[in-house]
Amino acid sequence: MTDLSANDFARLRWRCRRGMKELDVLLERYLKQRYDLAPAAEQAEFLALLDCEDPDLWAWIIGAAEMPDEFSNVLQRLRGDA
């Protein structure tokens, strides 16, 4: 768990902005509702997930492609499975 400063939160929120509105909504909702309360390992997983390409993220979220094990925890939360 971390307490984000206003600047850190703003930077992280900017990283959640994607080329797809659907991803923006999912990622920003996770950031606002879950990120600060998540364990450090889950936070690190989310940060790494933000480096992935939009088409890959979307395919994993909608189930069109198998989600990688390293992101499965956060992807399940984004999908509403957890």
C-alpha positions in Angstrom: 0.0 0.0 0.0 1.2 3.5 -0.8 -0.1 6.9 -0.2 0.2 8.7 -3.5 0.9 12.4 -3.6 -1.3 14.6 -5.8 1.5 14.8 -8.4 2.1 11.0 -8.4 -1.6 10.3 -8.7 -1.9 12.8 -11.6 1.1 11.1 -13.4 -0.4 7.7 -12.9 -3.8 8.9 -14.0 -2.1 10.3 -17.2 -0.6 6.8 -17.8 -4.1 5.3 -17.6 -5.2 7.5 -20.6 -5.2 5.2 -23.7 -6.3 5.3 -27.3 -9.5 3.6 -26.4 -12.2 5.2 -24.2 -13.1 1.7 -22.8 -9.6 1.2 -21.5 -9.5 4.7 -20.0 -12.6 4.0 -18.0 -11.4 0.6 -16.8 -7.9 1.7 -15.9 -9.0 4.9 -14.2 -11.7 3.1 -12.2 -9.1 0.6 -10.9 -6.7 3.5 -10.1 -9.4 5.4 -8.1 -11.1 2.5 -6.4 -8.4 -0.1 -5.9 -4.8 1.0 -6.5 -4.0 2.8 -3.2 -5.4 -0.1 -1.1 -3.8 -2.9 -3.2 -0.7 -4.8 -1.9 2.6 -3.6 -3.3 2.9 -6.7 -5.6 -0.5 -5.8 -7.2 0.5 -2.2 -7.6 3.7 -3.2 -9.4 1.6 -5.5 -11.6 -0.7 -2.6 -12.5 2.3 -0.4 -13.3 3.8 -3.0 -15.6 0.4 -3.6 -17.3 0.3 0.1 -18.2 3.4 -0.5 -20.4 1.4 -3.0 -22.6 -0.1 -2.1 -25.9 -3.8 -1.2 -26.1 -4.8 -4.0 -28.5 -3.2 -6.6 -26.2 -4.8 -5.1 -23.1 -8.2 -5.1 -24.7 -7.9 -8.6 -26.0 -7.0 -9.9 -22.5 -9.8 -8.0 -20.9 -12.5 -9.2 -23.2 -11.2 -12.7 -23.3 -10.2 -12.7 -27.0 -6.6 -13.7 -26.0 -5.3 -15.7 -23.0 -4.2 -13.3 -20.3 -0.5 -13.6 -19.3 0.1 -15.0 -15.8 2.1 -12.0 -14.7 -0.9 -9.7 -15.2 -3.8 -12.1 -14.3 -4.5 -10.6 -10.9 -5.0 -7.1 -12.1 -6.7 -8.2 -15.4 -9.2 -10.2 -13.4 -10.0 -7.2 -11.3 -10.3 -5.0 -14.4 -12.8 -7.6 -15.9 -14.7 -7.7 -12.6 -13.8 -11.3 -12.0 -12.2 -10.7 -8.7 
